[in-house]
């Protein structure tokens, strides 16, 4: 386990559109075992990657302002690339606690790539956002960036987290869409642009061309959480266990509870989303 000079305690709220952020939860458990973790999944609007930006921004801000008022975390972790790329400024303006986002690891890819051709797997909406182009210009301008906005991988990843077998052919199709693009054969590094994809990493490594370095940003997010907690006063952790909250009832409750127990969540509860417009109140 990665250890620092001190191991902070306190309360965190991890947020994602679904259960993809559980990869960040695992990284937090590994790095900060004393950290209290609540988890909120906006399953009523999953997947975020296919929703309009203006709807999402209003939704995310109103939902998370309400959740922070209720749960009183010391740090909010946006374990969702889509939410991070569109809502971080608004959230930081509304909340008085640190907000840690998760962005596609283009900067990291630019540091480690030897071929100077890097790939990005993300949702289709994330792939076409101007934010990705800006990351490329700012942090890896000497690299060729090849992206694939996959429409199915988030769903496949959720199923994988719940323990359902995923056909290699389904994953292989999305990888082929990335590596078959012009110059795709020169890619030596691929970043995960969606936190859900953590649960497909074994398949990515097994089915991709040899020699590919895969970058999962979850451990970096956990290290940033440790940093902000070391720099800010923290509440004592509540006596209750961490809560798994969802805005819509899951389809397979038994599988969800079994999978979530591996990460320390004993049960799930509903979280009622605020009425539209509350974020602007």
KEDREN-534258 format. One record per residue: x, y, z of N, C-alpha, C in turn. Coordinates in pm, whole numbers, padded with zeros to 5 digits, always signed. Layout:
<pts>
XYZXYZXYZ...
</pts>
This chain:
<pts>
+00083-00119+00000+00000+00000+00000+00087+00124+00000+00045+00224-00078+00115+00351-00081+00086+00425+00049+00190+00464+00123+00170+00533+00249+00234+00669+00245+00180+00762+00321+00235+00896+00330+00286+00921+00470+00326+01049+00496+00374+01084+00627+00265+01064+00732+00142+01089+00696+00029+01065+00785-00087+01014+00702-00175+00939+00765-00290+00884+00695-00414+00957+00747-00472+01049+00667-00585+01127+00716-00711+01042+00730-00793+01086+00825-00925+01028+00839-01026+01138+00810-01150+01103+00804-01253+01201+00775-01363+01137+00695-01446+01222+00633-01563+01176+00561-01551+01215+00414-01582+01122+00327-01582+01150+00183-01715+01108+00123-01752+01177+00017-01865+01137-00066-01813+01116-00207-01830+00996-00258-01788+00962-00394-01913+00958-00482-01905+01022-00597-02022+01035-00685-01990+00986-00825-02088+00918-00884-02079+00877-01024-02221+00861-01076-02232+00850-01207-02364+00827-01267-02414+00685-01241-02321+00594-01217-02356+00455-01190-02260+00397-01088-02220+00273-01108-02128+00211-01014-01983+00215-01063-01957+00287-01173-01821+00295-01225-01724+00353-01126-01770+00445-01041-01683+00506-00942-01637+00412-00834-01688+00289-00834-01642+00192-00735-01494+00160-00754-01441+00181-00872-01297+00166-00891-01220+00269-00811-01272+00391-00803-01212+00494-00719-01228+00458-00572-01345+00403-00535-01364+00358-00397-01259+00255-00359-01231+00160-00447-01129+00059-00416-00993+00123-00397-00959+00221-00481-00831+00291-00466-00826+00367-00334-00937+00427-00294-00943+00497-00165-00930+00399-00049-00996+00284-00058-00984+00183+00048-00838+00137+00063-00769+00121-00050-00630+00075-00045-00539+00180+00017-00560+00306-00020-00469+00413+00021-00506+00472+00157-00636+00483+00185-00685+00550+00306-00785+00461+00378-00738+00356+00442-00831+00258+00500-00919+00315+00610-00879+00426+00675-00960+00483+00783-01063+00583+00731-01061+00613+00602-01152+00713+00547-01295+00660+00543-01390+00740+00592-01531+00706+00579-01578+00741+00438-01644+00647+00371-01687+00668+00233-01837+00646+00221-01907+00750+00176-02044+00735+00127-02037+00741-00025-02131+00675-00091-02130+00667-00238-02270+00701-00290-02275+00790-00387-02401+00828-00449-02393+00802-00599-02487+00723-00650-02495+00693-00793-02625+00751-00848-02612+00834-00952-02732+00892-01013-02784+00796-01120-02828+00681-01076-02870+00575-01167-02996+00610-01246-03072+00708-01199-03193+00747-01271-03160+00811-01405-03037+00863-01420-02999+00930-01544-02879+00863-01612-02848+00740-01571-02736+00668-01632-02772+00623-01773-02677+00634-01871-02540+00684-01858-02531+00833-01887-02446+00902-01814-02429+01046-01833-02373+01082-01970-02290+00996-02023-02219+01030-02146-02309+01061-02264-02435+01022-02258-02526+01045-02371-02629+01153-02341-02612+01231-02231-02708+01334-02193-02657+01473-02234-02748+01569-02256-02707+01707-02290-02633+01773-02174-02535+01855-02206-02451+01917-02103-02530+02007-02009-02621+02089-02064-02691+02184-01977-02780+02111-01877-02846+02006-01921-02927+01925-01830-02840+01863-01721-02726+01809-01763-02639+01741-01668-02583+01837-01564-02537+01953-01605-02477+02046-01511-02576+02086-01403-02697+02122-01443-02800+02159-01345-02832+02041-01252-02845+01925-01311-02877+01805-01234-02768+01773-01132-02644+01772-01176-02532+01734-01091-02517+01832-00974-02525+01960-01004-02507+02059-00898-02618+02049-00794-02744+02043-00838-02854+02035-00742-02847+01907-00660-02813+01797-00724-02806+01668-00655-02695+01667-00550-02578+01720-00586-02465+01710-00496-02468+01817-00387-02526+01931-00412-02546+02028-00304-02636+01966-00198-02744+01902-00241-02835+01836-00146-02767+01722-00073-02688+01641-00145-02621+01528-00081-02518+01574+00021-02444+01680-00010-02343+01729+00085-02408+01790+00209-02522+01855+00192-02593+01907+00308-02639+01793+00399-02677+01682+00340-02727+01569+00418-02615+01487+00481-02509+01463+00407-02406+01369+00451-02285+01436+00516-02266+01566+00493-02159+01644+00556-02019+01586+00532-01982+01563+00406-01847+01511+00381-01741+01621+00395-01618+01579+00418-01504+01671+00419-01449+01693+00278-01475+01599+00189-01430+01609+00051-01531+01539-00038-01555+01599-00152-01643+01540-00254-01556+01492-00369-01576+01366-00408-01498+01306-00516-01591+01280-00633-01566+01347-00744-01646+01325-00865-01577+01217-00946-01618+01093-00924-01554+00977-00988-01620+00948-01122-01636+01052-01201-01704+01042-01330-01643+01145-01423-01589+01101-01534-01523+01193-01627-01621+01293-01686-01739+01247-01724-01836+01337-01783-01875+01447-01685-01910+01409-01563-01948+01508-01462-01832+01602-01431-01711+01549-01426-01595+01633-01396-01570+01737-01505-01583+01695-01630-01549+01787-01738-01650+01899-01755-01772+01883-01705-01871+01988-01726-01916+02059-01598-01898+01998-01481-01962+02053-01361-01865+02093-01250-01736+02067-01263-01644+02099-01153-01645+02248-01117-01636+02341-01212-01636+02483-01172-01762+02522-01097-01879+02477-01142-02004+02512-01076-02011+02453-00936-01963+02330-00920-01964+02267-00789-01870+02339-00693-01754+02375-00739-01658+02443-00652-01709+02581-00612-01789+02641-00696-01848+02771-00662-01957+02756-00557-02032+02647-00559-02144+02629-00468-02106+02568-00334-02000+02487-00331-01965+02412-00211-01843+02472-00142-01838+02457-00011-01725+02510+00067-01632+02400+00115-01633+02285+00047-01541+02176+00076-01460+02147-00051-01345+02081-00039-01269+02046-00159-01349+01952-00248-01336+01973-00379-01400+01886-00478-01289+01831-00568-01275+01700-00568-01171+01633-00647-01239+01569-00768-01192+01604-00887-01249+01549-01009-01165+01437-01067-01216+01380-01172-01148+01272-01244-01153+01304-01392-01039+01333-01451-01035+01371-01592-00956+01268-01671-00982+01258-01800-00908+01161-01882-00757+01181-01870-00680+01073-01857-00537+01084-01827-00451+01114-01948-00485+01219-02019-00409+01255-02139-00270+01307-02102-00262+01386-01996-00132+01436-01953-00040+01319-01915-00093+01226-01840-00017+01107-01799+00029+01028-01921-00062+01009-02017-00027+00935-02138+00086+01004-02213+00080+01137-02219+00185+01211-02287+00321+01197-02220+00321+01175-02089+00447+01159-02018+00511+01022-02042+00429+00919-02062+00485+00784-02067+00495+00727-02209+00427+00785-02305+00428+00728-02440+00565+00744-02505+00612+00637-02565+00736+00642-02641+00710+00661-02789+00600+00608-02840+00570+00622-02983+00514+00760-03015+00469+00833-02911+00404+00965-02923+00270+00955-02996+00210+00837-02990+00072+00816-03037-00004+00755-02920-00102+00826-02872-00175+00783-02753-00322+00764-02787-00386+00675-02713-00527+00647-02734-00610+00685-02612-00738+00706-02636-00831+00736-02528-00961+00662-02554-01003+00582-02456-01134+00519-02458-01226+00597-02365-01341+00638-02416-01433+00717-02334-01574+00695-02384-01671+00760-02319-01805+00764-02377-01801+00851-02501-01900+00837-02586-01901+00914-02711-01911+01063-02684-01988+01103-02581-02003+01245-02552-01873+01304-02499-01804+01232-02411-01676+01281-02360-01576+01296-02473-01575+01202-02565-01477+01205-02675-01492+01329-02762-01612+01382-02776-01631+01497-02865-01634+01631-02792-01616+01631-02660-01619+01757-02586-01491+01837-02611-01501+01970-02620-01383+02054-02640-01279+02038-02530-01322+01997-02412-01230+01978-02300-01120+01880-02336-01153+01776-02410-01052+01677-02448-00946+01741-02539-00992+01819-02634-00898+01888-02722-00807+01981-02644-00862+02048-02543-00782+02140-02462-00678+02065-02381-00716+01951-02323-00619+01868-02251-00505+01826-02343-00542+01789-02464-00442+01747-02562-00346+01862-02594-00402+01980-02620-00317+02096-02654-00228+02137-02538-00283+02131-02416-00209+02180-02301-00102+02083-02253-00130+01952-02260-00044+01858-02189+00023+01752-02277-00020+01734-02400+00045+01636-02487+00045+01684-02631+00088+01808-02655+00078+01863-02791+00168+01794-02893+00272+01725-02844+00361+01657-02937+00316+01515-02966+00203+01475-02910+00150+01341-02933+00031+01345-03029+00015+01241-03106-00107+01222-03182-00209+01153-03091-00326+01212-03075-00430+01156-02989-00537+01091-03075-00564+00963-03049-00667+00888-03120-00773+00849-03017-00895+00889-03039-01001+00863-02943-01106+00769-03003-01170+00697-02913-01288+00620-02951-01395+00640-02845-01506+00698-02887-01620+00716-02798-01709+00593-02805-01696+00507-02706-01767+00378-02707-01904+00394-02643-02007+00350-02710-02142+00361-02658-02178+00247-02563-02109+00135-02570-02152+00016-02497-02065-00017-02376-01945+00037-02367-01851-00009-02266-01898+00020-02124-01964+00133-02101-02010+00164-01965-02110+00059-01917-02202+00021-02005-02297-00083-01969-02227-00216-01944-02132-00250-02030-02057-00375-02011-01982-00374-01878-01925-00258-01843-01849-00248-01720-01940-00265-01598-02059-00206-01603-02152-00223-01491-02187-00370-01474-02209-00438-01585-02241-00580-01577-02123-00659-01522-02001-00622-01561-01883-00691-01511-01868-00672-01360-01895-00550-01311-01887-00525-01168-01984-00613-01090-02100-00638-01147-02201-00720-01081-02172-00870-01093-02062-00905-01160-02022-01044-01168-02073-01118-01289-02131-01047-01385-02182-01113-01506-02068-01134-01606-02057-01251-01664-01954-01274-01766-01977-01184-01888-01869-01127-01938-01876-01040-02055-01806-01109-02172-01875-01116-02283-01817-01182-02401-01697-01103-02452-01589-01175-02480-01471-01111-02536-01505-01034-02663-01595-01088-02743-01627-01023-02871-01685-00883-02851-01758-00861-02742-01815-00729-02717-01706-00627-02686-01608-00669-02608-01497-00580-02576-01406-00563-02696-01381-00672-02768-01292-00668-02883-01344-00572-02989-01475-00565-03007-01532-00473-03105-01492-00330-03076-01502-00289-02949-01468-00151-02913-01319-00126-02927-01237-00224-02891-01093-00207-02907-01055-00195-03054-01121-00273-03138-01093-00265-03282-01126-00127-03336-01233-00068-03285-01271+00068-03328-01163+00169-03294-01089+00146-03187-00979+00235-03150-00855+00207-03233-00811+00083-03234-00681+00051-03294-00685+00043-03446-00803+00034-03507-00811+00027-03652-00818+00165-03717-00821+00270-03641-00821+00404-03697-00684+00435-03759-00676+00533-03847-00545+00570-03902-00445+00599-03792-00328+00539-03804-00219+00547-03706-00251+00470-03577-00363+00400-03573-00397+00325-03454-00296+00216-03421-00232+00162-03521-00130+00061-03497-00006+00114-03428+00008+00247-03421+00124+00308-03356+00097+00341-03209-00026+00322-03164-00059+00353-03024+00020+00262-02931+00083+00322-02831+00151+00241-02729+00094+00265-02589+00006+00364-02573-00050+00398-02442-00195+00437-02460-00282+00382-02374-00425+00413-02381-00473+00454-02242-00541+00568-02234-00599+00613-02110-00747+00579-02103-00794+00548-01983-00936+00524-01962-01004+00657-01936-01097+00694-02023-01168+00821-02011-01304+00806-01949-01329+00694-01883-01454+00670-01811-01421+00578-01694-01462+00618-01573-01424+00539-01455-01486+00400-01457-01597+00383-01526-01657+00249-01536-01561+00146-01593-01474+00191-01682-01393+00097-01759-01292+00022-01673-01271+00068-01549-01182-00004-01458-01216-00152-01452-01344-00183-01455-01388-00321-01436-01370-00407-01560-01322-00346-01668-01292-00420-01790-01142-00424-01818-01062-00375-01722-00919-00363-01748-00854-00496-01782-00893-00602-01715-00834-00734-01746-00859-00771-01892-00981-00745-01939-01013-00777-02079-00936-00686-02174-00924-00558-02141-00848-00467-02226-00704-00515-02242-00641-00549-02132-00501-00591-02137-00485-00723-02212-00584-00810-02199-00574-00943-02262-00605-00936-02411-00695-00848-02454-00743-00847-02591-00677-00742-02679-00606-00647-02621-00543-00542-02700-00414-00592-02762-00360-00521-02859-00230-00559-02916-00123-00564-02808-00019-00644-02829+00086-00656-02727+00160-00523-02708+00208-00502-02585+00291-00386-02558+00216-00258-02525+00084-00265-02509+00006-00146-02478+00011-00119-02328+00037+00007-02291+00029+00050-02151-00109+00112-02129-00181+00057-02032-00317+00104-02000-00311+00190-01874-00376+00306-01877-00371+00401-01767-00510+00418-01705-00520+00381-01577-00643+00397-01501-00621+00511-01401-00698+00620-01408-00672+00735-01320-00716+00718-01176-00783+00608-01140-00837+00593-01005-00731+00609-00895-00613+00546-00904-00513+00565-00798-00468+00710-00783-00459+00784-00895-00420+00925-00887-00527+01007-00816-00653+00974-00839-00761+01043-00770-00751+01019-00619-00724+00895-00580-00710+00864-00437-00595+00942-00374-00484+00955-00446-00371+01031-00392-00406+01179-00376-00485+01233-00468-00526+01372-00456-00619+01392-00337-00707+01295-00312-00794+01302-00195-00709+01303-00068-00609+01218-00062-00520+01218+00055-00455+01355+00074-00412+01416-00034-00346+01546-00025-00440+01653+00030-00562+01659-00022-00653+01765+00023-00698+01741+00167-00707+01618+00209-00745+01591+00348-00631+01622+00444-00509+01605+00400-00396+01641+00484-00384+01792+00501-00434+01866+00401-00423+02012+00403-00544+02081+00463-00650+02006+00498-00773+02067+00547-00818+01996+00673-00885+02069+00764-00938+02004+00885-01046+01903+00848-01048+01792+00920-01143+01685+00890-01233+01657+01010-01355+01619+00980-01447+01576+01085-01411+01435+01129-01455+01400+01247-01443+01261+01287-01542+01178+01207-01503+01057+01173-01591+00973+01093-01715+00936+01174-01833+00933+01113-01954+00894+01186-01949+00747+01227-02028+00713+01327-02028+00575+01376-02094+00480+01279-02182+00530+01195-02252+00444+01100-02157+00400+00987-02183+00286+00924-02103+00246+00807-02133+00336+00688-02044+00334+00591-02066+00411+00471-02194+00368+00399-02259+00463+00334-02387+00437+00271-02372+00433+00119-02441+00341+00057-02452+00332-00088-02590+00384-00125-02594+00498-00192-02718+00566-00226-02737+00571-00376-02862+00555-00421-02894+00557-00563-03021+00637-00586-03029+00701-00702-03148+00781-00734-03256+00699-00802-03225+00573-00835-03322+00483-00897-03290+00342-00851-03391+00264-00822-03368+00128-00774-03296+00044-00879-03194-00031-00839-03122-00116-00934-03209-00232-00981-03177-00283-01100-03254-00394-01155-03224-00525-01083-03099-00545-01047-03058-00671-00983-03003-00638-00845-03093-00627-00747-03054-00584-00613-02959-00685-00549-02987-00814-00564-02904-00916-00500-02760-00910-00550-02742-00899-00680-02606-00891-00735-02535-00764-00692-02610-00653-00691-02551-00527-00649-02502-00535-00505-02584-00587-00416-02546-00595-00275-02425-00685-00256-02421-00795-00330-02306-00885-00320-02179-00816-00366-02186-00745-00479-02068-00676-00531-02027-00562-00440-02123-00486-00389-02092-00371-00305-02033-00412-00171-02070-00529-00122-02015-00576+00005-01864-00595-00003-01814-00625-00121-01670-00641-00137-01596-00510-00108-01667-00398-00121-01606-00268-00100-01657-00201+00028-01721-00279+00114-01756-00228+00245-01894-00168+00260-01981-00183+00161-02116-00130+00170-02211-00246+00199-02284-00237+00310-02366-00349+00352-02503-00349+00286-02554-00232+00246-02685-00226+00183-02695-00097+00102-02801-00083+00025-02821+00038-00053-02951+00104-00011-02960+00236-00035-03080+00312-00005-03108+00408-00119-03233+00452-00127-03271+00551-00227-03232+00691-00180-03192+00773-00276-03167+00915-00250-03254+00994-00347-03346+01072-00295-03438+01146-00380-03367+01267-00441-03368+01275-00573-03308+01388-00642-03391+01513-00619-03328+01631-00598-03403+01755-00581-03483+01789-00707-03585+01870-00690-03663+01914-00805-03578+02001-00895-03602+01999-01028-03525+02083-01119-03531+02230-01078-03414+02296-01093-03408+02438-01061-03356+02468-00922-03344+02368-00835-03298+02394-00699-03153+02440-00696-03074+02398-00796-02933+02438-00797-02918+02587-00812-03013+02651-00875-03002+02794-00899-03068+02876-00788-03130+02809-00690-03203+02881-00586-03108+02962-00499
</pts>
